[in-house]
Amino acid sequence: MDYVVKPGVAACGTAGHGSSSGPRDAFGTGENTKNPKARQKAFFDVTDFIDTDSERQFGALRLGNLCIHISAPSRMYLEDFAAIYAAALHDLDKIPPAELYLDIVENPGKPDVEIPEDGLVIVPPGELYTEAMFTRTTFGNGAPRVRLTVMDTSLRMDRRHMYLVVLLNKILFQMGYIRLHSSAVSLDGKANAFIGDRGAGKSTTCAYLAKRGGLILADDDVMMRFDGKSVLVSGCDERMRIMPDTEAYLFGKLDVRPQEFGGFLKKEIRTATQFSTDPYVDHGLHRIFFPKVGENFLIKRLPPSQLVMRLMSILVPANRFAGHSDHSKTLQMLTDIADRVSVFELTLSRDFKGLDDLFDFLRSDE
């Protein structure tokens, strides 16, 4: 996929964002209402921004410490985002105030700007265009507001998901966030992230460290950001998926029916029923590990440049770059992260021997 930024002006930046001042009714009167649909609209607090169609659907996602309130013409789009980010849908009045408002509308047609085939164009200060969808982001006081317009309403689900994830991930990056497939555990007040594919041992390591007194932040997905001084990580999930060998080693037997996840048979549990956990909250990140399963336990320190290269290779499939300037901004963010954390390659033995050594390593001052 080719990506283009219109020359002369940088892509829209990471303007400040924060929570809204609180719910108001759908007409801006400042009064709450007992009508459920109107109450959902009230939480958008932007009557000149959202579509007022009475049939619109409302919901919210929690991606780490970031709360995204969504308004859409059908529930299909809410379920799209839940599937893309493997996140639960929430009622707007049951989670913290929004850090991002996303209003989705359908308006069949073609973009007003020329789009390369299968490409993306950024029009500063806040517009992103593809041939099938485009977004306009308004930054100001409070949370950014995004209007996402679907021009091609005939897309297959996989294509629809591709455009949605490319656009929202770009907006999240402009807000300073990157999402990673990673578990995370805090031990002695220092967060450790374990980034790897399915079957790399992330959940086993996470559960073992929690058994030894660690605080689980996430089992599967995290949001990472650099605030100008330190690297922060927050968990995106409240559940763990346990492989049979991990179950036998750490739990004995869980009274849960196994299910297939990503080609593996696992048992899903609510993390809080077994461990101390703290999702959706920023923690200072101290170390990043890239685990894999091998014959013998080994911890190998990697240079910062390796972290930049590995993270970039992870981000490329779902985070596109609009020209040299956009690519350079991504590299700069990853370099800022690499300069502030320690990075290691972690080889886990199949018999779990060595996890005690990992625990001792994490407790040490290095």
C-alpha positions in Angstrom: 0.0 0.0 0.0 1.5 3.4 -1.0 1.1 6.4 1.3 1.4 10.1 0.4 1.5 13.2 2.4 0.7 16.5 0.6 3.9 18.5 0.6 4.6 21.8 2.4 3.0 21.1 5.8 3.6 18.4 8.4 1.0 15.8 9.2 -1.4 16.7 12.1 0.5 16.6 15.3 0.0 15.3 18.8 -2.2 18.0 20.2 -3.2 17.8 23.8 -6.1 15.7 24.7 -8.0 15.1 27.9 -11.3 14.0 29.3 -14.5 15.9 28.6 -16.0 18.1 31.3 -18.9 15.6 31.8 -22.1 14.4 30.3 -24.8 16.8 29.0 -28.0 16.1 27.2 -28.2 15.6 23.5 -29.3 19.2 23.0 -26.5 20.8 25.1 -28.8 21.9 27.9 -26.6 20.4 30.6 -29.4 18.2 31.9 -29.3 14.4 31.9 -32.1 12.4 30.5 -33.7 9.1 31.3 -34.0 8.2 27.6 -31.2 5.6 27.0 -30.5 6.7 23.4 -30.4 10.4 24.4 -28.2 9.6 27.4 -25.7 7.9 25.1 -25.7 10.9 22.8 -25.2 13.1 25.9 -21.8 11.6 26.5 -20.6 12.9 23.2 -21.3 16.4 24.3 -20.8 17.6 20.7 -24.2 18.2 19.2 -22.8 20.0 16.2 -20.4 17.1 15.6 -22.4 13.8 15.8 -25.1 12.7 13.5 -28.5 13.0 15.3 -30.1 10.0 13.6 -32.2 8.3 16.3 -31.1 4.9 15.1 -27.5 5.4 15.7 -25.5 3.0 17.8 -23.2 4.0 20.6 -20.4 2.2 22.4 -16.9 2.5 23.7 -13.5 0.8 23.6 -10.8 0.9 26.2 -7.4 0.7 24.6 -5.0 0.9 27.5 -5.6 4.1 29.4 -7.3 5.5 26.3 -11.2 5.6 26.3 -12.7 5.9 22.8 -16.4 6.8 22.5 -17.9 5.7 19.2 -21.1 6.7 17.4 -22.1 4.7 14.3 -25.0 4.2 11.9 -25.1 0.5 12.7 -23.7 -1.9 15.3 -21.6 -3.5 12.6 -18.9 -0.8 13.0 -18.8 -1.1 16.7 -18.3 -4.8 16.4 -15.6 -4.1 13.7 -13.5 -2.1 16.1 -14.0 -4.6 18.9 -12.8 -7.4 16.6 -9.9 -5.5 15.2 -8.5 -4.6 18.6 -9.7 -7.7 20.5 -11.5 -5.4 23.0 -14.8 -5.5 24.7 -17.6 -3.0 23.9 -18.8 -0.9 26.8 -21.7 1.4 27.4 -20.6 5.0 27.4 -21.8 5.7 30.9 -19.9 2.7 32.4 -16.3 3.8 31.6 -14.3 7.0 32.2 -14.8 10.1 30.0 -13.6 9.9 26.4 -10.0 10.7 25.4 -11.2 10.4 21.8 -14.6 10.8 20.1 -15.2 8.8 16.9 -18.3 9.5 14.8 -18.9 7.2 11.8 -21.1 8.2 8.9 -21.9 6.6 5.6 -21.8 8.9 2.5 -21.3 6.9 -0.7 -19.1 8.6 -3.2 -15.5 9.3 -4.1 -12.8 11.3 -2.3 -12.3 15.0 -3.1 -8.5 14.4 -3.4 -6.5 12.2 -5.8 -5.7 8.9 -4.1 -2.9 6.6 -5.3 -4.2 3.1 -5.9 -4.6 1.4 -2.6 -3.1 4.4 -0.9 -3.4 7.1 1.8 -3.2 10.8 1.6 -2.7 13.1 4.6 -4.1 16.6 4.2 -2.9 18.8 7.2 -3.9 19.7 9.7 -6.3 16.8 10.4 -7.5 14.9 7.3 -6.7 11.3 6.2 -7.9 9.9 2.9 -8.1 6.5 1.4 -10.1 5.5 -1.7 -12.8 4.0 0.5 -12.9 6.1 3.7 -11.6 9.4 5.1 -11.3 11.1 8.5 -11.4 14.6 9.7 -10.0 15.2 13.2 -10.7 18.3 15.2 -8.2 19.2 18.0 -9.1 21.7 20.6 -10.1 21.8 24.2 -10.8 18.4 25.6 -10.7 15.2 23.6 -10.0 15.1 19.9 -13.1 14.5 17.7 -12.9 12.3 14.6 -15.5 12.2 11.9 -14.9 9.0 9.9 -16.8 8.9 6.6 -17.3 5.6 4.8 -17.6 6.2 1.0 -17.6 2.6 -0.1 -20.4 0.8 1.9 -20.0 -2.4 -0.1 -16.6 -3.5 1.3 -16.1 -7.0 2.5 -15.4 -7.3 6.2 -11.6 -7.9 5.7 -11.2 -4.8 3.5 -13.4 -2.7 5.8 -11.2 -3.8 8.8 -8.1 -2.9 6.9 -9.2 0.7 6.2 -10.5 1.1 9.7 -7.3 -0.1 11.4 -5.0 2.0 9.1 -7.0 5.2 9.8 -7.5 4.7 13.5 -3.9 3.6 14.1 -2.6 6.7 12.3 -4.8 8.9 14.5 -3.6 7.1 17.7 0.0 7.6 16.6 -0.7 11.3 16.1 -1.9 11.3 19.7 1.4 9.6 20.7 0.2 6.0 21.1 1.3 2.7 19.6 -0.4 -0.6 20.1 1.6 -3.8 20.5 0.8 -7.5 20.8 2.4 -7.9 24.2 1.9 -9.0 27.8 3.1 -6.8 30.6 3.8 -7.3 34.3 4.9 -4.8 37.0 7.4 -6.1 39.6 8.7 -3.9 42.4 7.1 -0.9 40.7 8.9 -1.5 37.3 6.8 -2.6 34.3 8.2 -5.2 31.9 6.7 -5.9 28.5 7.0 -9.2 26.7 6.4 -8.7 23.0 5.9 -11.8 20.8 3.7 -13.9 18.6 1.2 -16.5 19.8 3.0 -19.4 21.4 6.1 -17.4 22.4 5.4 -17.9 26.1 4.0 -14.4 27.0 1.1 -15.7 29.1 3.2 -18.3 30.9 5.8 -15.7 31.9 3.1 -13.3 32.8 1.2 -15.8 35.0 4.4 -17.1 36.6 5.6 -13.6 37.6 2.1 -12.8 39.0 2.3 -16.0 41.1 5.6 -14.6 42.5 3.9 -11.3 43.5 3.9 -9.4 40.2 1.0 -7.1 39.0 -0.4 -8.1 35.7 -1.1 -5.2 33.4 -2.0 -7.1 30.2 -1.9 -10.6 28.9 -2.2 -9.9 25.2 -2.2 -6.2 24.1 -0.7 -3.0 25.4 -0.7 0.7 24.5 2.7 2.3 24.7 3.5 6.0 24.6 6.4 8.3 25.3 5.4 11.4 27.3 8.6 13.4 26.6 10.3 12.1 29.7 9.5 8.4 30.2 7.9 5.5 28.4 4.5 4.5 29.7 2.6 1.2 29.1 -1.0 0.4 29.9 -2.9 -2.9 29.5 -5.8 -3.4 27.1 -7.4 -6.6 28.5 -8.9 -8.1 31.6 -8.6 -11.7 30.6 -5.9 -14.3 30.2 -5.7 -17.3 27.8 -3.9 -20.3 29.3 -2.3 -23.1 27.3 -2.6 -26.7 28.7 1.1 -26.9 29.7 0.9 -23.6 31.5 -2.3 -24.7 33.3 -0.7 -27.9 34.5 2.5 -26.1 35.7 0.9 -23.2 37.5 -2.8 -24.0 38.2 -3.2 -27.7 38.3 -6.7 -27.8 36.8 -8.9 -24.8 35.8 -12.7 -25.5 35.8 -13.1 -23.8 32.4 -14.0 -25.2 29.0 -11.1 -24.9 26.5 -11.6 -23.0 23.3 -9.5 -22.5 20.2 -7.8 -19.1 19.9 -5.5 -18.4 17.0 -5.0 -22.1 16.3 -4.2 -23.0 19.9 -6.5 -24.7 22.5 -6.6 -22.5 25.5 -8.7 -21.7 28.6 -9.8 -18.1 29.0 -10.1 -16.7 32.6 -10.7 -13.3 34.1 -7.3 -12.2 35.2 -8.6 -10.7 38.5 -9.9 -14.1 39.6 -6.4 -15.5 39.9 -4.0 -12.6 40.2 -3.5 -9.0 41.1 -4.1 -6.9 38.0 -4.2 -3.3 36.9 -5.3 -2.8 33.3 -6.1 0.5 31.7 -3.6 2.4 33.9 -0.2 3.9 32.8 2.9 2.3 34.4 6.5 3.3 33.8 8.1 0.9 31.4 11.6 -0.4 32.5 12.4 -3.4 30.3 11.2 -4.9 27.0 11.7 -8.6 26.3 11.2 -10.5 23.0 10.5 -14.1 24.2 10.7 -17.3 22.2 10.6 -21.0 23.1 13.9 -22.9 22.8 15.9 -25.6 24.4 17.7 -23.7 27.1 16.8 -20.6 29.2 18.8 -17.5 28.1 18.6 -13.8 28.6 20.5 -11.8 26.0 20.8 -8.0 26.1 20.1 -6.3 22.8 21.3 -2.8 21.6 18.7 0.0 21.3 18.9 -0.2 17.5 17.6 -3.7 17.6 14.5 -2.5 19.5 13.8 0.2 16.9 14.2 -2.3 14.1 12.0 -5.0 15.7 9.2 -2.5 16.7 9.2 -1.0 13.2 8.8 -4.5 11.6 5.9 -5.1 14.0 4.2 -1.8 13.3 4.5 -1.8 9.5 1.5 -4.2 8.6 -1.1 -2.0 10.4 0.6 1.4 10.6 1.2 3.0 7.2 3.6 5.9 6.5 2.8 8.9 4.5 6.1 9.8 3.0 9.5 10.5 4.5 8.4 13.0 7.1 5.8 10.5 8.6 8.3 7.7 8.5 10.9 9.9 10.3 8.4 10.8 13.1 7.8 7.1 13.7 11.5 6.3 13.9 12.0 9.2 16.2 9.3 8.0 18.6 10.8 4.4 18.6 14.3 5.8 19.2 13.0 7.9 22.1 11.5 4.6 23.6 14.7 2.6 22.9 16.9 5.2 24.6 14.9 4.9 27.9 14.3 1.2 28.3 16.5 -1.9 28.5 15.8 -4.5 25.8 16.5 -8.3 25.9 15.9 -11.4 23.9 14.4 -14.1 26.2 14.6 -17.8 25.4 12.2 -19.9 27.5 12.8 -23.6 27.8 9.9 -25.9 27.1 10.0 -27.4 30.6 9.7 -23.9 32.2 13.1 -24.3 34.0 14.7 -20.9 34.2 11.6 -18.9 35.2 13.0 -18.6 38.7 16.2 -17.2 37.2 14.1 -14.6 35.2 12.4 -13.6 38.5 15.7 -13.1 40.2 17.0 -11.1 37.2 14.0 -8.8 37.3 14.5 -8.3 41.1 18.1 -7.4 40.6 19.5 -4.0 39.8 21.1 -5.4 36.6 
